[in-house]
């Protein structure tokens, strides 16, 4: 049921229909853009890969906003990039462009006044020019060294005026370029983690089990120890579990709060029992070099709150769900 404050609103009819039409129009435009991919795309990617410089992205208006997003994507995926507003470029910012750079100019029409002023100046720097443009016969397309066509004949608004479909297609083409470069570079999860060290995303990519378990206690009992000793070890460890380890150091099993509850429900007198009688054999483990997010996935799939850390069959520690909560992975 809708909240009370929404129930009193008078809604314009067919709002959801309008939204569906917009989404379909933009999705269709992206699909149509696939047909314009040609050898120019390959040449553009190869030129960027071979360049000793950076990708300098430029544009005005909505194209400038798309350019800033593309710069962020390129930088985070291993392609050095910076943004230069086309209007500011002719007032001093052009000095950031070096001969070894590639300038990627974004424009729907390719004929804006700022573009026409800027293009000859870019050529003077010696930098190669990439046009991400909607019109193949435009000034920008004809002056560029490489052309990435991103046509959008119709905007999504009824007046065919507001930049909607055209900006969506341009952004999607920019993403295609960035991911092609990422793949060609052999960019790895470790590379991505190096550029995204902050927040939960970064931790999912670089935080390992070895970063967590040394801070925890590691309760452990021998298989022949009494239930009394076992429960004392569990209580002292404050993890709701204890490992069971053989005399040779081999990990034999784990005893959790659930195992203790089952023991109590099944035995009126458990004083004669020992750790091996109630332990879970062959417990699931993770290795110190495993990523913490992998440990989390196992714990969620098995509905457990702690997991043993073992190295070559020997117990080295525990990781608890609270550790992962504290790190923001849950």
Secondary structure, DSSP 8 states (H G I E B T S, - for coil): ---HHHHT----TTHHHHHHHHHHHHHHHHHHHGGG--HHHHHHHHHHHH-SS-EEEEESTHHHHHHHHHHHHHHHTT--EEEEEHHHHTTTGGGG--TT-EEEEEESSS--HHHHHHHHHHHHHT-EEEEEES-TTSHHHHH-SEEEE---SS-SSTTS-SSSHHHHHHHHHHHHHHHHHHHHHT--HHHHHHH--SHHHHHHHH-BGGGTGGGS---EE-TTSBHHHHHHHHHHHTSSEEEEE-TTSBEEEEEEHHHHHHHHHH-S--TT-BHHHH-EES--EE-TTSBHHHHHHHHHHHT-SEEEEEETTEEEEEEEHHHHHHTT--
